[in-house]
Amino acid sequence: MSGLSRRAFLRGTWKPSPDVVDAAASGPVVIGPACLALNSVVCRSCAEHCEHHAIHFRLAPGGIAIPLVRAERCNACGVCVPICPTSAITLQATADSNLANEEAA
């Protein structure tokens, strides 16, 4: 939590470090920088609609909840993509999905 000051913590102006933001891009779902939650706006639409609980929010200093993707729970169903009000969520191809597509062909 480098760069975290008492003033930033109490005012809620602390921004997550790039390594925390990169954690949101794990697995088949990528949460981009346009995400409202990553910009200190309360929004948990994606987690509320995810039936597999693959997206969860971790509370960070300043009361900011950071979205994280649990890759082991995500089946890339895509329910979260149209729900996002800023279109910050995208699906990316993984090695497993590419292998499944090759076997089907």
C-alpha positions as a LaTeX table, in Angstrom:
\begin{tabular}{lrrr}
\hline
Residue & $x$ (\AA) & $y$ (\AA) & $z$ (\AA) \\
\hline
Met1 & 0.00 & 0.00 & 0.00 \\
Ser2 & 2.63 & 2.44 & $-1.00$ \\
Gly3 & 1.56 & 6.06 & $-1.26$ \\
Leu4 & $-1.19$ & 5.64 & 1.30 \\
Ser5 & $-1.34$ & 8.61 & 3.65 \\
Arg6 & $-3.63$ & 9.15 & 6.61 \\
Arg7 & $-5.29$ & 12.04 & 4.79 \\
Ala8 & $-5.94$ & 9.96 & 1.65 \\
Phe9 & $-7.29$ & 7.11 & 3.77 \\
Leu10 & $-9.70$ & 9.32 & 5.72 \\
Arg11 & $-10.87$ & 11.31 & 2.70 \\
Gly12 & $-11.27$ & 8.25 & 0.52 \\
Thr13 & $-9.03$ & 9.67 & $-2.20$ \\
Trp14 & $-6.64$ & 6.72 & $-2.22$ \\
Lys15 & $-6.33$ & 5.04 & $-5.62$ \\
Pro16 & $-5.44$ & 1.35 & $-5.90$ \\
Ser17 & $-1.98$ & 0.44 & $-7.02$ \\
Pro18 & $-1.51$ & $-1.03$ & $-10.52$ \\
Asp19 & $-0.94$ & $-4.52$ & $-9.10$ \\
Val20 & $-4.40$ & $-4.43$ & $-7.50$ \\
Val21 & $-5.95$ & $-3.24$ & $-10.76$ \\
Asp22 & $-4.10$ & $-6.01$ & $-12.64$ \\
Ala23 & $-5.68$ & $-8.56$ & $-10.29$ \\
Ala24 & $-9.04$ & $-7.58$ & $-11.80$ \\
Ala25 & $-7.78$ & $-8.85$ & $-15.15$ \\
Ser26 & $-7.25$ & $-12.47$ & $-14.17$ \\
Gly27 & $-9.05$ & $-15.31$ & $-15.85$ \\
Pro28 & $-11.38$ & $-15.23$ & $-18.83$ \\
Val29 & $-13.01$ & $-11.99$ & $-17.66$ \\
Val30 & $-11.10$ & $-8.72$ & $-17.84$ \\
Ile31 & $-12.34$ & $-5.69$ & $-15.92$ \\
Gly32 & $-10.94$ & $-2.61$ & $-17.59$ \\
Pro33 & $-10.05$ & 0.85 & $-16.25$ \\
Ala34 & $-13.50$ & 2.24 & $-17.15$ \\
Cys35 & $-14.97$ & 0.20 & $-14.28$ \\
Leu36 & $-16.93$ & 2.48 & $-11.96$ \\
Ala37 & $-15.66$ & 0.67 & $-8.86$ \\
Leu38 & $-12.04$ & 1.23 & $-9.94$ \\
Asn39 & $-12.91$ & 4.93 & $-10.24$ \\
Ser40 & $-14.29$ & 5.19 & $-6.69$ \\
Val41 & $-17.97$ & 4.93 & $-7.68$ \\
Val42 & $-20.09$ & 2.33 & $-5.92$ \\
Cys43 & $-21.19$ & $-0.27$ & $-8.46$ \\
Arg44 & $-21.40$ & $-4.02$ & $-7.99$ \\
Ser45 & $-23.68$ & $-4.95$ & $-10.86$ \\
Cys46 & $-21.35$ & $-7.58$ & $-12.27$ \\
Ala47 & $-20.96$ & $-9.42$ & $-8.95$ \\
Glu48 & $-24.70$ & $-9.28$ & $-8.27$ \\
His49 & $-25.50$ & $-10.98$ & $-11.59$ \\
Cys50 & $-22.71$ & $-13.58$ & $-11.55$ \\
Glu51 & $-24.36$ & $-16.90$ & $-10.63$ \\
His52 & $-21.00$ & $-18.58$ & $-10.02$ \\
His53 & $-19.74$ & $-15.84$ & $-7.67$ \\
Ala54 & $-16.64$ & $-15.48$ & $-9.82$ \\
Ile55 & $-16.53$ & $-11.70$ & $-9.34$ \\
His56 & $-16.21$ & $-10.37$ & $-5.83$ \\
Phe57 & $-15.22$ & $-7.07$ & $-4.28$ \\
Arg58 & $-12.41$ & $-6.66$ & $-1.79$ \\
Leu59 & $-12.56$ & $-3.66$ & 0.49 \\
Ala60 & $-9.49$ & $-1.43$ & 0.32 \\
Pro61 & $-8.38$ & 1.52 & 2.46 \\
Gly62 & $-10.62$ & 4.53 & 2.04 \\
Gly63 & $-13.70$ & 2.35 & 1.71 \\
Ile64 & $-13.09$ & 1.59 & $-1.96$ \\
Ala65 & $-14.18$ & $-1.88$ & $-3.05$ \\
Ile66 & $-11.95$ & $-3.36$ & $-5.74$ \\
Pro67 & $-13.45$ & $-5.95$ & $-8.14$ \\
Leu68 & $-11.53$ & $-9.20$ & $-8.39$ \\
Val69 & $-12.15$ & $-12.19$ & $-10.64$ \\
Arg70 & $-11.84$ & $-15.71$ & $-9.26$ \\
Ala71 & $-10.61$ & $-17.49$ & $-12.39$ \\
Glu72 & $-11.31$ & $-20.94$ & $-10.95$ \\
Arg73 & $-15.02$ & $-20.10$ & $-10.61$ \\
Cys74 & $-15.49$ & $-18.24$ & $-13.90$ \\
Asn75 & $-16.90$ & $-20.27$ & $-16.78$ \\
Ala76 & $-16.90$ & $-17.33$ & $-19.22$ \\
Cys77 & $-20.69$ & $-17.36$ & $-19.56$ \\
Gly78 & $-20.66$ & $-13.62$ & $-20.32$ \\
Val79 & $-23.59$ & $-12.62$ & $-18.08$ \\
Cys80 & $-21.51$ & $-9.82$ & $-16.58$ \\
Val81 & $-20.60$ & $-8.21$ & $-19.92$ \\
Pro82 & $-23.94$ & $-6.57$ & $-20.88$ \\
Ile83 & $-24.70$ & $-5.72$ & $-17.23$ \\
Cys84 & $-21.72$ & $-3.36$ & $-16.89$ \\
Pro85 & $-22.95$ & 0.25 & $-17.28$ \\
Thr86 & $-19.61$ & 1.42 & $-18.69$ \\
Ser87 & $-18.81$ & $-1.65$ & $-20.84$ \\
Ala88 & $-15.64$ & $-2.17$ & $-18.81$ \\
Ile89 & $-15.91$ & $-5.98$ & $-18.82$ \\
Thr90 & $-14.64$ & $-8.07$ & $-21.70$ \\
Leu91 & $-14.10$ & $-11.77$ & $-22.23$ \\
Gln92 & $-10.72$ & $-12.98$ & $-23.37$ \\
Ala93 & $-9.87$ & $-16.29$ & $-24.94$ \\
Thr94 & $-7.97$ & $-18.67$ & $-22.69$ \\
Ala95 & $-5.81$ & $-21.66$ & $-23.58$ \\
Asp96 & $-8.56$ & $-24.01$ & $-22.33$ \\
Ser97 & $-11.26$ & $-22.43$ & $-24.54$ \\
Asn98 & $-8.93$ & $-22.50$ & $-27.57$ \\
Leu99 & $-8.21$ & $-26.18$ & $-26.95$ \\
Ala100 & $-11.93$ & $-26.96$ & $-26.66$ \\
Asn101 & $-12.63$ & $-25.14$ & $-29.93$ \\
Glu102 & $-9.89$ & $-27.11$ & $-31.72$ \\
Glu103 & $-11.23$ & $-30.43$ & $-30.41$ \\
Ala104 & $-14.77$ & $-29.57$ & $-31.54$ \\
Ala105 & $-13.59$ & $-28.83$ & $-35.09$ \\
\hline
\end{tabular}
